[in-house]
Amino acid sequence: MKKIIVALLVLVVASAVWAQTPGGLSAAKSTRMEADFTKIVTDMGWGTVDTTRPVLAERMWDYYFFYPVLNKDKQITGYVWWAKDIRIASHYEDILVIINPDGTLQNWWVSANTRHADFYTDFAKKTQGAAIQKFIGMDSKRDWNQATDAVSGSTFSAYKFFGELKAVLACFKIYVIDAGKLIK
């Protein structure tokens, strides 16, 4: 009986320690809401998000909403999409993507700042890490180029981010542009 009680105590303590370990699959889920994502767009000087006119990608249910991004003259300069808790390696990240009306990547942000210095976003200076810049301008047909796209110490994460970017760009191209759903 004592062995069972000791074993149970060890399991309880071990699980409590594991649950408190930062990172990994036990990491806390994102608490960001729509207002937090739209604030990122504004804080980086990329425009303002019109949350009243979302474009729902055809046949993608509620997974792919694209919100117009407006400049100071209220002209649409792109469309923003975001997702919480995208699994990258053994941890979760939030991602925000701004797509030009022609389907190319205008800009993007990822919450990986503490894990990957090359993806760091400095809101005060409105600057981003070199790895972010590698993918600006890409479209859904762009292939991974190991020679130029690999990121020292974060290559697997860069590859996962690349896959997410390519998927959202393909969705935008097929179910928004080709479907004639761009806002005029």
C-alpha positions in Angstrom: 0.0 0.0 0.0 2.9 2.4 0.8 4.4 1.7 -2.5 1.2 2.6 -4.3 0.9 5.9 -2.4 4.5 6.8 -3.0 4.1 6.0 -6.7 1.0 8.1 -6.9 2.7 11.0 -5.2 5.6 10.8 -7.6 3.2 10.8 -10.6 1.3 13.8 -9.2 4.5 15.8 -8.6 6.0 14.8 -12.0 2.8 15.8 -13.9 2.7 19.1 -12.0 6.3 19.9 -13.0 5.6 18.9 -16.6 2.5 21.1 -16.8 4.5 24.1 -15.5 7.4 23.6 -18.0 7.4 26.5 -20.5 7.3 25.5 -24.2 6.5 22.2 -25.6 3.0 20.9 -26.0 2.2 21.9 -22.4 2.7 25.5 -23.3 -0.2 27.8 -22.6 -2.6 28.4 -25.5 -2.9 31.8 -27.0 -5.2 34.4 -25.5 -5.1 36.8 -28.4 -8.4 38.0 -29.7 -9.5 39.8 -32.9 -8.6 43.2 -31.3 -5.1 42.0 -30.5 -4.4 40.9 -34.1 -5.9 44.1 -35.6 -3.7 46.1 -33.2 -0.6 44.4 -34.5 -1.4 45.6 -38.0 -1.9 49.1 -36.8 1.2 49.1 -34.5 3.4 48.0 -37.3 2.1 50.8 -39.5 0.7 48.4 -42.1 -2.8 50.1 -42.1 -6.0 49.6 -40.3 -8.2 46.4 -40.4 -11.8 46.7 -41.5 -13.4 44.0 -39.4 -16.9 44.8 -40.7 -16.3 43.4 -44.2 -14.6 40.0 -43.9 -14.2 37.9 -47.1 -14.9 34.2 -46.4 -12.9 32.0 -48.6 -15.3 29.8 -50.6 -15.8 26.3 -49.1 -13.4 26.9 -46.3 -16.1 27.4 -43.6 -14.8 29.7 -40.8 -11.1 28.8 -41.1 -10.2 31.4 -43.6 -11.6 34.9 -43.1 -9.7 37.6 -44.9 -10.2 41.2 -43.6 -9.5 44.2 -45.8 -6.5 46.3 -44.7 -7.0 50.0 -45.4 -4.5 52.8 -45.8 -5.0 56.3 -44.5 -7.2 57.1 -47.5 -9.4 54.1 -46.8 -8.2 52.3 -49.9 -7.8 48.5 -49.6 -4.1 47.7 -49.7 -4.3 44.0 -48.8 -6.2 41.4 -46.8 -5.2 40.1 -43.4 -5.7 36.6 -42.0 -4.6 35.3 -38.7 -4.6 32.1 -36.7 -3.9 31.2 -33.1 -1.9 28.2 -31.9 -0.3 26.9 -35.1 1.9 24.0 -34.1 5.5 24.7 -35.0 7.8 21.8 -33.9 7.0 21.2 -30.3 5.4 24.5 -29.5 2.5 26.7 -30.7 2.7 30.1 -32.3 0.2 32.7 -33.5 0.6 33.9 -37.1 -0.8 36.9 -39.0 -0.5 37.3 -42.8 -1.2 40.3 -45.0 -1.8 39.4 -48.7 -1.7 41.8 -51.6 -4.9 41.8 -53.8 -2.8 40.0 -56.5 -2.2 37.1 -54.1 1.4 37.8 -53.1 2.6 38.0 -49.5 2.7 41.7 -48.4 3.9 41.1 -44.8 3.5 38.7 -41.9 4.1 38.4 -38.2 4.6 35.4 -36.0 4.6 35.3 -32.2 7.9 33.3 -32.2 9.9 36.2 -30.8 11.2 34.4 -27.7 12.2 31.2 -29.6 13.6 32.4 -32.9 15.6 35.6 -33.0 15.4 35.7 -36.8 11.7 36.0 -36.6 11.7 38.8 -33.9 9.4 41.8 -34.3 10.4 45.0 -32.6 7.2 47.0 -32.3 8.9 50.1 -31.0 11.2 50.3 -34.0 8.7 48.7 -36.4 11.3 46.2 -37.6 11.4 42.5 -38.1 14.0 39.8 -38.2 15.8 38.8 -41.4 13.8 35.5 -41.7 10.5 37.3 -42.0 11.9 39.3 -45.0 12.8 36.1 -46.9 9.2 35.3 -47.7 7.8 38.8 -48.5 6.5 38.8 -52.1 6.1 35.0 -52.3 3.0 33.5 -54.0 1.3 30.2 -53.6 3.4 28.6 -56.4 6.8 29.4 -54.8 8.9 26.4 -53.7 11.1 26.0 -50.7 14.7 26.8 -51.5 17.0 25.1 -49.0 20.0 27.3 -50.0 18.2 30.6 -49.3 15.3 29.8 -47.0 17.0 27.8 -44.3 17.4 29.7 -41.0 20.3 28.8 -38.8 19.0 27.2 -35.6 15.4 27.5 -36.8 15.3 25.7 -40.2 12.5 23.3 -39.2 10.4 26.2 -37.9 11.1 28.2 -41.0 9.9 25.3 -43.1 6.7 25.0 -41.1 6.1 28.7 -41.3 6.7 28.5 -45.1 4.1 25.7 -45.3 1.5 27.8 -43.4 2.2 30.8 -45.7 1.9 28.7 -48.8 -1.4 27.2 -47.7 -3.0 30.5 -46.8 -1.8 32.1 -50.1 -3.2 29.1 -52.1 -6.5 29.5 -50.3 -6.6 33.2 -51.0 -5.8 32.6 -54.7 -8.3 29.8 -55.3 -11.2 30.8 -53.0 -11.0 34.6 -53.1 -9.2 35.9 -56.2 -10.3 33.1 -58.6 -13.8 33.0 -57.1 -14.2 36.8 -57.7 -14.6 37.7 -54.1 -12.1 40.6 -53.9 -13.8 43.8 -52.5 -13.9 46.5 -55.2 
